[in-house]
Amino acid sequence: MGSISCIAWKGDNLVLGDVDGNLNFWDLKARVSRGIPTRRNGVWKIRFAPGKGNQKLIVLYNDGAEVWDTKEHQMVSSIRTGRNMNYRVLDVDWCSSDKVILACDDGCIRVLEMSMKPACFRMDEQELLDPVWCPYLLLPRASLVLKAFLLHQPWGEKHSLDISSVDYPEHEDLKSLIQQQINALTNDIKDLILDPEFNLLQRCLLVAR
């Protein structure tokens, strides 16, 4: 194997991935191992599926992802950028014992069956009944503005939750999206932010969480 880039462990099974795209399956009880070249680029993340006895594994590469069966040491399904999709997978995980979730560079969160056949929708195109607190849905610049606004407001004697009154050099539509995220905060969090006794270090810890 090359340099190990990720490790996953479940029960008696240990799986290692390396920067050369190899997977190494270890049976800790039987003390045997088997290395399999995936013929892909580096393995950057591996996760076992939840559930007792479920030995399925999802593997993240630079150009896509695969689901493996660690009992049979065989690939179950695969997706690859440029072959059957026009987006890049940034992160992977399991949302249930038989469904995977992908974070993609086109701003979409995709939930797929184990066969990796896509079925998805864009969050910004949905009419949700309740506001969703998720700063990751904002543009990176807007997320930084939101973070700075919640952390420190030196222009006023007390903190505010109304960003529209602040002279940020942002487009009004962008400020409106930031305000929606502020409005989606729970009342407990809002009370802490507005508390004059809540110091900067405490705010940093709160915003980081």
N, C-alpha and C positions, 0 to 999 in steps of 0.2 A: 504493500500500500504506500501511497504518497503521504504527504502531511495530512493528518486528520483534521477535518473541518467541522464535524458535528457528530454527536453521539445520541442514541436513544436507547432506553432500557425499559423492558416490561417483563415481569415474571422471570423466567429463565432465559430470556432472549435479549441479547445485546447487539445493536447494529451500529456500525461505524461508517461514516462517509468521508471521502478524502477529496483533495483538490484536483485529482486526476479523473474523477468521475467513477470511482470504484465503491462498491458497497461490500462490507464484510459482515457476515452473519455469524454470531457466536451463540452456541447452545451451552450455557453455563453449567447446566446439570450434566450433560453428556461430555462436556469439555472438548467440543469439536467446533471448528469454524469452517466457513466457506466464503471465499472471495468471488465476487461477480463484477466484471467490468460492464458498466452501463453504456459505454460508448457515447456518453454525453460529456459535457464539460463538468466543472467541479460541482460536487454535492454541497449545498449550502445550508440545508435544513432537513431534518427528518423527524417525523412525529408518529407515534403509534396511535391507532384509533382507540377511542374509549370503549369500555365494556370488558367484562371478564371473559377471557378466552379469545378475544378478538385480536388477532395478530396481523391485521392489515397495517400498512405503513405508507405514509405519504412522503414523497421526496421532492425537494425543490432544487432546480437547476437554474442557471442563468437564462436558459431559453425555454423554460416550461416546468412541468411537474409530472410525476408518475405515482401511481399507487402500486404497491408491492404486497404480495402474500409471503410473509416470513416463514410460514410453515413449509410451503412448496418452493420457496426461493424463486418465485416467478413474478414477472410484472403483470398486473391486472389491467391497467389502462394507462394512457399517456396523452398529454397535450404538449404541443411544441409551437413556439412563436414562428410565424411564417408558413407553417404547414397547415394547421387547422384553426389558427387564430391570428388576429392582427394586433394584439396587445401583449404586453410583457407582464409576467407574474412577479410581484414583488415579495409576497409572503403567502404562506399556506398554513392551514391548520384543519382540525376536524370540528364540525359543529354538531355532529351526532355520530353514532357508531357506523353509519353507512353513507354519510354525506360529508364532502369536503368544502372548505371555504377558501376562496382565493382573493387576495388584495391585488389589484392590477393598476398599471400606470395610466390607464384612461379614466381613473376616478371611480371605477366600479368595484363593488364587492360582489363576487360571484359565488353562489352556492350550487354545487354540482353533485349529482349522483356519483357513486363510485366508478361508474363507466366514464366519467369526466365529460359527459355530454352537456353543453351549456344551456342554462335557463336562468336569465338574469334580468334586472331592470336598473335604471339609473335612479339613485336616491333623489336627485334634484328635479326629477320629472314626476315625482309622486306627490299627491295631495294628502299629507299625513294629518290625522285628526289632532294629534298632540305634538308639541314641539320636541325635537330630538336634540339632546345635549351631546354634541359630537364635534369638537373643534377640528377634527381631522377632515371633516367635509368642507372646510373652508380652504381657500387658497393659502399657500404657505405664508405669504405676506400678511394676509388677514389674520391668520392664527397668531403671528408674532404681535400684531397690533392688539389683539384681544388679550394676550398674555401680559403685555406691557400695561394695558389699561387696568387690569385687575390687580397688578402688583403695586403700581406707584402712580399717584396723582398729585404731583407737587404744586399744581396750579391752583388748588383749592384747599380750604381749611378742613374739609371733610370729604370722604370718598362718595362717589356717585355711581349709579348704575345706568346712567344715560349718556351714551357715547355720542349722540347727535349734537350735543352742546359743546363738544370738544373740537378744537380746530386741528384735526388730523388731516393731512393732505391726501385723503382717500376719496374715491368716488362715492357718491351718496348710496348707490346700490350696494357697494361693498360694506359701507357702514351699517346699512340696513340688515345685511346678513350677520354682521357681528352683533348687532343689537338683538337679533333673534336668539343667538346663542346665549347672550347674557340673560335674556328673559326666561330661557329654559332652565336656568339654574334653580336648584331647590331653595325653598325659603330659608332653610338653615344656613346654606352657603351664603345667600344674600345677606343675612343678618350678620354673619362673621365679617364679610367684606365691608359692610357699612359701620361696623363697630370701631369707634375711634381708639379703643384700647388694644385693638388687634394690630400688633407691630409688623414691621416689614419681614422679619424672619419667619413669622407665623404665616404671613401671606405667601411667601415663597414656597413654604412646605405645602400649603393648601393648593396653590395653583399647580405645583409639580404633580400632585396626586390626581 
